[in-house]
Amino acid sequence: MGKVLQIRVSATSHDADVEKTWKALWKLVWGEGGDAVPKKGVLELAQAVFDAVRAGLIDSDKADALREKAEQAEELRFKVQDALAARNPAEADRLSYEIEDCLDDLEDIASKF
């Protein structure tokens, strides 16, 4: 890394792909709006589900059903961010599969509501 030029490792996702892949979760946490959240990617969805469960933003029966996987998704989100901050793209890549699998599990639960 140079004195002026900063090198960063980052992760991005496209909002439309996230909405298409996890429709029930998207609708549950952001509904038709969600305009207050400008970026709605994979990591943002994981955080939004966790926040909705933790803060009581969704019905308690739904929150109870989602809680374990929502906590796992939040833990994975932090691990992805840590791997990116440590400039460890291989670890971040490995974790990206885990967080997507976790969101798939959450989607399965949310689609039953």
Beta strands, then each sheet from edge to edge (+ up, - down):
end
